[in-house]
Amino acid sequence: MAGLRDMPGVSCVAPRGAYFVFPRFKGFHLTSLALSQQMMQQAHVSGQPGSAFGKRGENHMRFVFNAPVHEIVEGIEKLGAFLKTVRS
Protein backbone atom coordinates (compact mmCIF):
# COMPACT_ATOMS: atom_id res chain seq x y z
CA MET A 1 0.00 0.00 0.00
CA ALA A 2 2.76 2.44 0.91
CA GLY A 3 4.46 1.88 -2.45
CA LEU A 4 1.27 2.70 -4.34
CA ARG A 5 0.48 5.72 -2.19
CA ASP A 6 3.97 7.14 -2.76
CA MET A 7 3.45 7.28 -6.54
CA PRO A 8 2.41 10.68 -7.91
CA GLY A 9 -1.10 10.50 -9.32
CA VAL A 10 -2.04 7.29 -7.48
CA SER A 11 -4.39 7.12 -4.52
CA CYS A 12 -5.45 3.97 -2.75
CA VAL A 13 -7.69 2.95 0.12
CA ALA A 14 -6.57 -0.06 2.17
CA PRO A 15 -8.68 -3.15 1.48
CA ARG A 16 -10.67 -4.72 4.31
CA GLY A 17 -9.47 -8.28 4.72
CA ALA A 18 -8.75 -9.01 1.06
CA TYR A 19 -5.68 -9.13 -1.10
CA PHE A 20 -7.17 -6.96 -3.85
CA VAL A 21 -6.56 -3.23 -4.18
CA PHE A 22 -8.34 -0.79 -6.46
CA PRO A 23 -6.14 2.34 -6.70
CA ARG A 24 -7.16 5.40 -8.65
CA PHE A 25 -4.82 6.74 -11.33
CA LYS A 26 -5.29 10.48 -11.86
CA GLY A 27 -3.61 12.66 -14.48
CA PHE A 28 -2.40 9.99 -16.88
CA HIS A 29 -4.82 10.82 -19.75
CA LEU A 30 -5.20 7.14 -20.66
CA THR A 31 -8.22 4.94 -20.22
CA SER A 32 -7.80 2.22 -17.63
CA LEU A 33 -7.74 -0.31 -20.47
CA ALA A 34 -4.96 1.51 -22.34
CA LEU A 35 -3.03 2.01 -19.11
CA SER A 36 -3.27 -1.68 -18.23
CA GLN A 37 -2.17 -2.73 -21.72
CA GLN A 38 0.84 -0.41 -21.75
CA MET A 39 1.70 -1.38 -18.17
CA MET A 40 1.80 -5.04 -19.16
CA GLN A 41 3.75 -4.48 -22.38
CA GLN A 42 6.31 -2.04 -21.02
CA ALA A 43 6.63 -2.84 -17.30
CA HIS A 44 5.47 -6.47 -17.27
CA VAL A 45 3.01 -5.66 -14.48
CA SER A 46 -0.50 -7.02 -14.69
CA GLY A 47 -3.59 -5.19 -13.49
CA GLN A 48 -7.22 -5.46 -14.48
CA PRO A 49 -8.62 -2.20 -15.88
CA GLY A 50 -11.20 -0.59 -13.62
CA SER A 51 -13.56 -0.15 -16.56
CA ALA A 52 -14.20 -3.91 -16.37
CA PHE A 53 -16.16 -3.12 -13.18
CA GLY A 54 -18.40 -0.50 -14.76
CA LYS A 55 -18.35 3.18 -15.55
CA ARG A 56 -17.33 4.24 -12.03
CA GLY A 57 -14.28 1.98 -12.22
CA GLU A 58 -12.66 4.04 -14.98
CA ASN A 59 -9.33 5.59 -13.88
CA HIS A 60 -8.80 2.68 -11.49
CA MET A 61 -6.86 -0.56 -11.72
CA ARG A 62 -7.42 -3.78 -9.80
CA PHE A 63 -4.34 -5.54 -8.49
CA VAL A 64 -4.18 -8.87 -6.71
CA PHE A 65 -1.46 -9.27 -4.10
CA ASN A 66 -1.13 -13.04 -3.82
CA ALA A 67 2.54 -13.43 -4.72
CA PRO A 68 5.67 -13.61 -2.57
CA VAL A 69 6.52 -10.26 -1.00
CA HIS A 70 9.72 -9.82 -3.04
CA GLU A 71 7.70 -10.15 -6.27
CA ILE A 72 5.16 -7.59 -5.07
CA VAL A 73 7.94 -5.15 -4.18
CA GLU A 74 9.54 -5.70 -7.59
CA GLY A 75 6.19 -5.11 -9.30
CA ILE A 76 5.61 -1.89 -7.36
CA GLU A 77 9.07 -0.65 -8.38
CA LYS A 78 8.42 -1.50 -12.04
CA LEU A 79 5.01 0.17 -11.90
CA GLY A 80 6.47 3.34 -10.40
CA ALA A 81 9.15 3.57 -13.08
CA PHE A 82 6.59 2.96 -15.82
CA LEU A 83 4.18 5.59 -14.50
CA LYS A 84 6.92 8.22 -14.64
CA THR A 85 7.06 7.67 -18.42
CA VAL A 86 3.32 8.12 -18.99
CA ARG A 87 2.47 10.87 -16.48
CA SER A 88 1.29 14.00 -18.20
C-alpha positions as CSV (number, residue, x, y, z in Angstrom):
1,M,0.0,0.0,0.0
2,A,2.8,2.4,0.9
3,G,4.5,1.9,-2.5
4,L,1.3,2.7,-4.3
5,R,0.5,5.7,-2.2
6,D,4.0,7.1,-2.8
7,M,3.5,7.3,-6.5
8,P,2.4,10.7,-7.9
9,G,-1.1,10.5,-9.3
10,V,-2.0,7.3,-7.5
11,S,-4.4,7.1,-4.5
12,C,-5.4,4.0,-2.7
13,V,-7.7,2.9,0.1
14,A,-6.6,-0.1,2.2
15,P,-8.7,-3.1,1.5
16,R,-10.7,-4.7,4.3
17,G,-9.5,-8.3,4.7
18,A,-8.8,-9.0,1.1
19,Y,-5.7,-9.1,-1.1
20,F,-7.2,-7.0,-3.9
21,V,-6.6,-3.2,-4.2
22,F,-8.3,-0.8,-6.5
23,P,-6.1,2.3,-6.7
24,R,-7.2,5.4,-8.6
25,F,-4.8,6.7,-11.3
26,K,-5.3,10.5,-11.9
27,G,-3.6,12.7,-14.5
28,F,-2.4,10.0,-16.9
29,H,-4.8,10.8,-19.7
30,L,-5.2,7.1,-20.7
31,T,-8.2,4.9,-20.2
32,S,-7.8,2.2,-17.6
33,L,-7.7,-0.3,-20.5
34,A,-5.0,1.5,-22.3
35,L,-3.0,2.0,-19.1
36,S,-3.3,-1.7,-18.2
37,Q,-2.2,-2.7,-21.7
38,Q,0.8,-0.4,-21.7
39,M,1.7,-1.4,-18.2
40,M,1.8,-5.0,-19.2
41,Q,3.7,-4.5,-22.4
42,Q,6.3,-2.0,-21.0
43,A,6.6,-2.8,-17.3
44,H,5.5,-6.5,-17.3
45,V,3.0,-5.7,-14.5
46,S,-0.5,-7.0,-14.7
47,G,-3.6,-5.2,-13.5
48,Q,-7.2,-5.5,-14.5
49,P,-8.6,-2.2,-15.9
50,G,-11.2,-0.6,-13.6
51,S,-13.6,-0.2,-16.6
52,A,-14.2,-3.9,-16.4
53,F,-16.2,-3.1,-13.2
54,G,-18.4,-0.5,-14.8
55,K,-18.3,3.2,-15.5
56,R,-17.3,4.2,-12.0
57,G,-14.3,2.0,-12.2
58,E,-12.7,4.0,-15.0
59,N,-9.3,5.6,-13.9
60,H,-8.8,2.7,-11.5
61,M,-6.9,-0.6,-11.7
62,R,-7.4,-3.8,-9.8
63,F,-4.3,-5.5,-8.5
64,V,-4.2,-8.9,-6.7
65,F,-1.5,-9.3,-4.1
66,N,-1.1,-13.0,-3.8
67,A,2.5,-13.4,-4.7
68,P,5.7,-13.6,-2.6
69,V,6.5,-10.3,-1.0
70,H,9.7,-9.8,-3.0
71,E,7.7,-10.1,-6.3
72,I,5.2,-7.6,-5.1
73,V,7.9,-5.2,-4.2
74,E,9.5,-5.7,-7.6
75,G,6.2,-5.1,-9.3
76,I,5.6,-1.9,-7.4
77,E,9.1,-0.7,-8.4
78,K,8.4,-1.5,-12.0
79,L,5.0,0.2,-11.9
80,G,6.5,3.3,-10.4
81,A,9.2,3.6,-13.1
82,F,6.6,3.0,-15.8
83,L,4.2,5.6,-14.5
84,K,6.9,8.2,-14.6
85,T,7.1,7.7,-18.4
86,V,3.3,8.1,-19.0
87,R,2.5,10.9,-16.5
88,S,1.3,14.0,-18.2
